[in-house]
Amino acid sequence: MHGIIFKSTIEIEERHKEKIAKNLHDGVNSLLTLLIYSLNKRQTDFLSNKFRESDLEEDKELIRRIIKEIKNTCHDLIPSSLRQFGLLKTLEDYIDSIALSKTVEAKFMCNIQAEAVNMLRWKDQLSIYRICQEVLTNILKHAKCNTITLSVVSNTDEILFEFEHNGAGITNDDIETLRNKGLGLNSLKTRALLLRAMIDYAKTKNSAMIKLTVPLHDKKN
């Protein structure tokens, strides 16, 4: 009996550690990546005599968001804005954070109401937010793009989160090989499986697309 209890305790602790690692990676790391991009731009501006002291206020705001995200992780691993304002507003604010860094032109487009998202369970909304964070982080780190658009649309059966950018893209055929090279893609796969969602990757000559399709049926059950 003691052995079973000990094994269960260890398994719970490991799951908790994994959850902390994923949320630190998907949340705090995402904002720190934005800050690095922003500071690199400040450095370039300084060397070309285009630096403005007022630009530092934007970096300070990013640091404040990082501090808040760390606090949220320490408290309950959930962004406070997600509970307070909902998934759509939180995603819009995150895109605004990317735009503030002035490293890429970032846009958020949404033609659905919050009621559609409310059909999803709370833990599924959190998973969607983390997936979106990780997708955007991967784009910023690897795609070498200068425009990103996150579009959200829905029908009676599903919600589609569509990430389009003008950088280097990947396809579904590429993804299995790339998954072995980092925690980020594995985290995406795990979260998507739990949602019963699908992630598709595609690219053309001038653009790339990542689509997260989340089914709505029976999500509250």
N, C-alpha and C positions, 0 to 999 in steps of 0.2 A: 504493500500500500504506500509506504513512504517513497519507494522508488517511482511509483506512478505520479504521486504529488510533486516530487522533485522535477520529473520530466515535464510535467504540465507547467510548472513555474518557469522553468528554463525556456520553454517554447513561448510562453507569454512575454517574457523579457526580451527574447530575440525578435518577436513580432513588433514589440514596442520600439526597440532600437532601430529596426528597419523602417518603421514609420517616421521616426525622428530624422533618420538619414535622408529619406526621400523628401520630406518637407523642407529640411534645411537646403538640400540640393535644388529642389524645384522653386522654392520661395526666395530665401536669402541669396543664394547663388545667382539667381536671375537678376535681382536688383544690383548686386555687386558687379555683374557683367555690364550692366547699363552704365554704372559709375565709371568703370574702366574705360569704356568707349568715350564717355563724356570727357574724362580727364585727358585722354589722348588728344581729343580735339582741342581742349584748352592749351595743351602743350604746343600743338601746331600753330594755333592762333598767336601764342606768345612769341614764337620764333619768327612769325611773319608780321609782327607788330599789329595784329588784329585783336589782341586780347582785351577783353572788357571785364573790369572787376565785377560788374553786375552779373556776369555769367556765372560767377561762383555761387550766387544765390540758388541757381537751379541745381548745382551739385549738392549744396547744403540740404535742399529739399529731398534729393534722392537719399542722402545719408539719414535724414529723419525717417524716411519710409523704411530704410533698412533696419534702423533701431526699433521701429514699431513692429516690423515683421519678426525680428528676433524675440521681442516681448511676447508677441502672439504665439510664437513657437514654444516659448517657455511656459506659457499659460495653458493653452489647449491645442496648439498646433493648427489653429484655424484663424485665417485673416479676419480681424474684427469687422472690416468693411463688408465682407461676404455676408455675415449675419445681419449687419445693420442696413445695408443697401441692396443686397441681392447679387446674383451672379452677373447679370448683364451690366449693371453699373460698375461692379468691381472690375470686370474685363475692360470696360471703357476707360476707367481710371488707369489701368495698367498700360493700355495703349497710349494714353496721355503721358505717362511716365517715359515711355520710349521716345515719344515726340519731343519731350522736354530736353532729352539728351542731345538733340539736334544732330545725331549721327545718321539717322535715317528719317525719311518722311513716313510717319505712321498714321493710319486711319482706322477708325472703327465704324462699321456700318451694320445696322440692325433694323429689321423690319418686323420683329415679333414683339409681343407684349410679355411682361413679366409673368402673367398667368400661365403661359405655355411652359416656362421654366419651372414654375411651381408644381407642375405635374411630376417632376423628378423628386426623388428622395433627397434629403439634405446631404447625405454622404456622397450621393452621386453628383450633386452640384459641386461639392468640394473637389471630387476627383476630376470633373471637367475643368475646373479652374486650374488645378495643378497641371493637367495635360496641356492646356493652352499656354501656361507659363513656360513649360518645358519646350514646347514647339517653338515659341517665340525666341527663347534663349538659344536653341539650336540654330535657328535662322540667323540670328545676330552674330553668333560665333563662327559659323561655317559658310554661310551663303554669299557673303560679300555683296550684299544688296544695298540699295539706297532708298527703296520703297517697300513698305509692308502694309497690307490691308487685311484686317480681320472682319469677315462678314458672317452674320448669324441669320439664318432663315429657318423656317419650319413648315411642316404640314401636319396633318392629323396623326401621322405615324412616327415622325422623327424630327430631330433638330440637327441642322447641319452647321458646323463651325468650319469656315473655309479661310485658310491662310494663303494669301497670294503675295509673291514677291518677285523682284526682277533680278535676283541673283542666281547662283549656281544651285540647281535642284537635284533631287534624286527620284528614283522610281521605286515601285514595289519590288522590282527585281533586285535593286541594290540593297534593300533594307535589311535582309537577313544577314548579310555579311557585316554590315555596319553595326548591328546590334551587339556583336561580340566585342566592340571596341569602347563601350562606355556605359555608365550607369543610367544616363539619360534615356536612351532608347529602350532599355529594359524596363525602366520605370513607366514609360509610355505604354509599352505592351501590357504590363501588369494591370495598370489602371484601366486600360481599354477593355481587357478581358473581364474585369469585374463589372464594368458597365454594360457588357454585351454589345459594345460599340465597335465600330470599324474605323481604322485609319488608313487612308489611301494617299499615295505619293505619286505625283506626275510632274512632268516638265515638258516645255516646248523650247523653241529656239530663244524666245525672248522673256519667258516667265516660268515660274514654278508654282505648284499648288500642293497644299496638304489639306486633306479633308477629314474631319472627325464627324462621323455620323452616329448619333445617339438615338436609339429607339425609345419611344414614349410609352408603349403599351405595358400595362401592369407595373409601372415603375413605383407606384405607391404601395403595392402589395408586399 
